[in-house]
Amino acid sequence: MVEAKFLKRKIMSDRRYNILSTAALPFDRIDHIPESIDIKVVPFIKIIPIPSVELKPSINELVSEKQNIVFTSAHAARIVSDCLSEIPDWKIYCIRNETRLAVEKLFGKNLISKYAENALLLSQAIIDSGVKNAIFFCGDQRMDIVPDSLKKNGIELTELVVYQTRLTPVQIKESPDAVLFFSPTAVRSFFSVNTVESSTQIFAMGKTTAAALSNFTSNNIIISSESDKAFVLNMAVEYAVSHPTI
């Protein structure tokens, strides 16, 4: 059983706005969370890196080559970085904002060739760059947007799976006022054991996650325009402030 993590605050009101996040949140990138809001974090998926002993040989073969590298996940960027024996000679294409920040920290800004707000726009940026081939470091349950878009435009894409995603469903006993979702996989995990009240506000990171949610709930879904957990959390906080509980 996954233990929920709470941000506890001393306030006068007995009724606070309760937000449930289905994944860990970058609280260090959030300026302020009002005392009238409680945030409960319950991860609904688990990332399992492929053992480095299996990844290192194939990854390090690419270090000295001028490769076009694609990241749509900060997890993938961190796992690949851990396997490298030296700084690579790559052109990196990634989505913003969380993934881009991870790439900048791990590889340096100078290796980033292009970045975009989501996978579809990133695919178009890669196509417009005129590359002929690319390597996509991803998870075993990656979305089809990048591979399908690049292959349809004649770009040779090699996919290297560097982590596995496992569902970790948890039954939520108390109904939250809002739920934050960041991936279709977490959506499937959550709704495999939970339902939501009709009054619960749903937040989704991106259109793909929103589309997955529409298969499980008819509740209103507020969609983030950026692939960034901090951006989604800020949206939820702003909504909670303007929709106080009674």
C-alpha positions in Angstrom: 0.0 0.0 0.0 1.3 3.4 -0.9 1.3 6.0 1.9 0.0 9.4 1.0 2.2 12.4 1.7 0.5 15.5 3.1 1.5 19.2 3.3 0.1 20.0 6.7 -0.7 23.6 7.6 -2.2 25.3 10.7 -5.2 27.3 9.7 -8.4 28.5 11.2 -10.9 26.9 8.8 -12.0 23.3 9.3 -12.7 22.8 5.6 -9.8 23.0 3.2 -9.7 22.5 -0.5 -8.3 19.0 -1.0 -6.2 18.3 -4.1 -5.0 14.7 -5.0 -2.0 14.3 -7.2 -1.5 11.0 -8.9 2.2 11.6 -9.2 5.1 13.2 -7.3 5.1 17.0 -7.6 8.0 19.5 -7.9 7.2 21.5 -4.8 10.5 23.3 -5.0 9.3 25.0 -8.1 6.1 26.3 -6.6 6.3 29.8 -5.1 3.4 29.6 -2.7 0.5 27.3 -1.7 -2.3 28.9 0.3 -3.0 27.5 3.8 -6.6 26.9 2.7 -5.4 24.0 0.4 -4.2 20.5 1.3 -2.3 18.5 -1.3 -2.2 14.7 -1.1 0.3 12.9 -3.3 -0.4 9.2 -4.1 1.7 7.8 -7.0 -0.3 5.6 -9.3 2.6 4.4 -11.4 6.1 3.2 -10.7 9.1 3.7 -12.9 11.5 0.8 -13.1 14.8 1.6 -14.9 16.2 -1.1 -17.1 19.4 -2.3 -15.3 22.3 -0.2 -16.3 24.4 -3.2 -17.0 22.1 -3.9 -19.9 21.9 -0.3 -21.1 25.4 0.9 -20.8 27.0 -1.0 -23.8 24.4 0.2 -26.3 24.2 3.8 -24.9 27.9 4.3 -24.7 28.3 3.1 -28.3 26.4 6.3 -29.3 28.5 8.7 -27.2 31.0 9.8 -29.8 28.5 9.8 -32.7 26.6 12.8 -33.9 23.2 11.5 -33.1 19.8 13.1 -33.0 18.3 12.2 -29.6 14.7 12.5 -28.6 13.5 12.7 -25.0 9.8 13.1 -23.9 10.4 12.0 -20.4 12.7 13.3 -17.6 12.9 9.7 -16.4 14.5 8.7 -19.6 17.0 11.6 -19.6 18.1 10.7 -16.1 18.5 7.0 -16.8 20.5 7.7 -20.0 22.7 10.2 -18.2 23.5 7.7 -15.5 24.8 5.3 -18.1 27.1 7.6 -19.9 30.9 7.4 -19.5 31.5 10.8 -21.1 29.7 13.8 -22.5 28.0 12.9 -25.8 28.2 14.6 -29.1 24.4 14.8 -29.6 21.7 17.1 -30.8 18.8 16.7 -28.3 15.2 17.3 -29.1 12.9 17.3 -26.0 9.6 18.6 -24.7 9.3 21.3 -22.1 9.3 22.1 -19.3 10.1 19.3 -16.8 12.0 17.2 -19.4 13.9 20.2 -20.8 15.0 21.2 -17.3 16.3 17.7 -16.7 18.1 17.6 -20.0 19.7 21.0 -19.3 20.9 19.9 -15.9 22.2 16.5 -17.1 23.6 17.3 -20.5 23.9 21.1 -20.7 21.9 23.7 -22.6 24.3 23.6 -25.6 23.2 20.1 -26.5 19.5 21.0 -26.9 18.7 21.6 -30.5 14.9 22.1 -30.3 12.2 21.8 -27.7 8.5 22.2 -27.8 5.4 22.3 -25.5 4.2 18.8 -26.3 5.0 15.6 -28.3 3.1 16.7 -31.4 4.8 20.1 -31.7 8.2 18.4 -30.9 7.6 15.9 -33.7 6.9 18.8 -36.1 10.1 20.6 -34.9 12.2 17.5 -35.6 10.6 17.1 -39.1 11.2 20.8 -39.9 14.9 20.4 -38.8 15.4 18.1 -41.8 16.9 15.2 -39.8 17.0 11.8 -41.5 17.2 9.6 -38.4 16.9 9.8 -34.7 17.1 7.8 -31.5 14.2 7.9 -29.1 14.9 7.0 -25.5 11.6 6.0 -23.9 9.6 3.8 -21.6 7.9 0.6 -22.5 4.5 2.3 -22.5 5.4 5.4 -24.4 2.8 7.3 -26.5 2.6 6.8 -30.3 2.7 10.5 -31.2 6.5 10.9 -31.8 7.2 7.5 -33.5 4.1 7.7 -35.8 4.7 11.3 -36.8 8.4 10.8 -37.6 8.0 7.5 -39.4 5.2 9.0 -41.5 7.6 11.7 -42.6 10.3 9.3 -43.6 12.5 9.7 -40.6 14.3 6.5 -39.5 13.6 6.2 -35.8 15.4 3.8 -33.4 13.6 3.3 -30.1 15.6 2.3 -27.0 13.5 1.4 -24.0 15.3 2.5 -20.8 12.5 2.0 -18.3 9.3 0.1 -17.6 6.1 1.7 -16.2 4.1 -0.4 -13.8 0.6 0.5 -12.5 0.3 0.9 -8.7 -3.4 1.4 -8.0 -4.5 2.7 -4.6 -8.0 2.9 -3.4 -8.8 6.5 -2.2 -11.2 6.5 0.7 -11.9 10.3 0.9 -13.3 12.1 -2.1 -11.0 14.9 -3.2 -12.1 18.3 -4.6 -9.7 18.0 -7.5 -7.5 15.3 -9.0 -4.3 15.9 -11.0 -3.4 13.5 -13.8 -0.1 13.5 -15.8 -0.2 10.4 -18.0 -2.7 8.0 -19.6 -1.1 5.2 -17.6 -1.8 6.9 -14.3 -5.4 7.4 -15.5 -5.9 3.7 -16.1 -4.3 2.9 -12.8 -6.5 5.3 -10.8 -9.8 4.3 -12.4 -9.1 0.6 -12.0 -10.0 0.9 -8.3 -11.5 4.4 -8.0 -14.4 6.6 -9.2 -14.8 10.4 -8.7 -17.7 12.4 -7.5 -19.5 14.5 -10.2 -18.3 17.6 -8.4 -14.6 16.7 -8.5 -12.6 18.9 -10.8 -10.1 17.1 -13.0 -6.8 18.5 -14.3 -4.9 16.8 -17.1 -1.3 17.4 -18.3 -1.9 17.6 -22.1 -4.5 16.5 -24.5 -3.4 12.8 -24.6 -4.0 12.5 -20.9 -7.3 14.3 -21.2 -8.4 11.9 -24.0 -7.7 9.0 -21.7 -9.7 10.6 -18.9 -12.7 11.0 -21.2 -13.0 7.2 -21.3 -13.5 7.0 -17.6 -15.3 10.2 -16.5 -17.7 12.8 -17.9 -16.4 15.4 -15.3 -15.1 18.7 -16.5 -11.4 18.4 -17.4 -9.1 21.4 -17.3 -6.1 20.7 -19.7 -2.6 22.1 -19.2 -1.1 23.6 -22.3 2.4 22.6 -21.1 3.9 19.3 -20.2 5.0 20.5 -16.8 3.8 19.2 -13.4 4.5 22.6 -11.8 2.3 24.3 -14.4 -0.6 21.8 -13.7 -0.3 22.3 -10.0 -0.3 26.1 -10.3 -3.5 25.8 -12.4 -5.1 23.7 -9.7 -4.0 26.1 -6.9 -5.4 29.1 -8.8 -8.7 27.2 -9.4 -8.9 26.3 -5.7 -8.4 29.9 -4.6 -11.2 31.1 -6.9 -13.5 28.2 -5.9 -13.3 28.0 -2.1 -15.0 25.2 -0.3 -18.1 25.9 1.8 
